[in-house]
């Protein structure tokens, strides 16, 4: 299957149609494992007009012989999700839209219900991911600033311990007080 799909652009339309029908027959009778479809990546960049015609005829034949409901169940099977990830792309919204438009245009829009739901929920997932990333960045920034505050207070306490031992004990007891007092002394200069 992989070799035929890679060379599909070299076939004329009638031969391409026959090859697609042949593979559809092999798939529907389970003579060929459905894992062979992992080589199909349905997006604008990786498909040619010939490969799109091949996928169109293949899917239409499968839907005709298996039924649209059975084919949808097969494509939505969580166990086979990795195999159909190229045929039903979910990682890039642009590719998802392309697949939805492709299947809708060939009369198999019923296969795209899961993709449509995924695309509809994508902005919500993106916002949640951005919020989580911003929170993680904020947490990382606050932990690094608190560690720099404590290192600056230890520097100031070592400087003050050279001049006066009593002031070093008070500055080391509160790192935030020493950092704010060093800030106020630099403002007065």
N, C-alpha and C positions, 0 to 999 in steps of 0.2 A: 504494500500500500504506500509506504513512504517513498519508494522509488517512483512509482507511477504518479503520485501527487507532485513530486518534485519536477517531473518531466511533462506535466499535463499541458503546459503552454506550447509544447511542440506538436500536439495533436490537433487535427482539424475537428470541427464542431461535431460531426456525426460520430467519429471515433471517441471523442471526449464523452459524448452522451452515452455511448455503449459501455465505456469503462465505468462511468458513474453508476449506471444501472447494474452492472456486474457487481461492483463493490456494495451497493445497496442490498442486492440479493444475498451476498455473503454475510453481511451484517444482520439482516433480518432473520436469517436462518441460524445465526450464531456459529456459522462456519468460520468466521473471522472474528477475532476478539475486538470488542469495542474500544479497547485501549489503542488501537491503530489511529483513532481520531485525535490523539494527543499531538500529532504532527500538523494538524490544521490550526493555523493562527488567523483568525478572522479580524483583520483590521486593514486600514487603507494602505499602510506602508508595505505589508508583507504579502498581499494578495495581488494577483493579476486578474484581468478580465476572464481568462481561461479558468483559473482556479476558483473564481467566484461562480462561474457557470457550473463547474464540477460540483461544488458544494451545494449549489441550488438544486441540481438534478438529484444528487445523492439524498438530500434531506426531503425533497418532494416525494421521491420514491419510497423512502422509509416511512413517511407520514401516510402515504397511500396504502401501503401494505400492513404496517403495524397499527395505524391509527394515530391521530394527533395526540390523544391523551396518553397512550402508551409511550410514544416518543418523548413527550414532555416529561413523563415520570422517569424515563431513562436518563434524560439530560439533567434532571433535577436530583438524581440519586446522589446523596452526600458521599457515598463510598467512591463514586466515580468523578467527583467534583474536580480533582486534579487533572483527570484525563480530558475533560471537556472545558478546561480553563481557557484554552486557546479559541475554541469554537464559541464559547459564551464568556467573553472577557469581562472581568469585574475590577481589575486593578486600575484601569485608566478610564475616566468617564468618557473621553472621546472615543475610545475603542468600544465601550459599552453602547454608546449611541449609534455607532456604525453598525454593530451587530443587530441592534433593535431595528434599525432602518432596513438592513439587508433582509432579515427574516420577514418583516412586515411586507416589504416589496415583493417577495416571492410567494406571498399568501400563507405564510406560516407564523403570523404574528402571535398566535397562541403559545408558541414556544418561548416567548420573551417576557412572560409575566414576572418571572423571578428577576430578570435583568431590569425591568421597569421599576420594580419595587426597590432594587438595589440602587438604581440611579436616583430615585426619588429621595431615598434616605441618605444619599452621599453627602449633601451639604451639612446635615446634622452631624454625621460622623466626622467630617472634616473640622467643623467648629469645636466638637468635643476634643479632638486630637490636638487642635491648636491651643485650646484652653489648658489641656494637660501639659503641653510642652511649655507654655508660658509660665504655668505654676512651677514646673520643674526648674525652669531657668531662674525664676524668682527665688525659689528655695536654695538653689546653688549659689546665687549671687549673695543672698543674705548669710549663708553659712561661710562663704569666703570672706565677706566683709567683717563678720564677727571674729573670724580667725585672724584677720589683719589687724582688727582693733586690739585683740589680745596680744599680738606680737608687738604692736606699737606701744602698748602700755607696759610690756615687759622691757622694752627699750628705754622708755622714759623712767621706769622704776630703777633700772640699773644706772641711768645717768644721775638720778636723784640720790641713789644710795652712796654714790661717791662723795656727795656733798653733805648729806644729812641722813643718818640711819632712820630717824623717826618718820621722816616724810616718805621714805620708801615703803614702810609697812602700811601707811595709809593709802598710798597710790596703788599698791598691789592688791589691797583688799577689795577695791572696786575698779574694774577695768573701764567701765563706762564713764566713771567720774574722771579718771585720769585722761581719757581721750577727749572729753569735753573741756577739761581744764587746759589741756595742751592746745586745743582749738581756740580757746578764748585768749590764751597768752599770745598766740600767733596773730590774732585779730588786733590786739592792742599795739603790736609792733608796727 
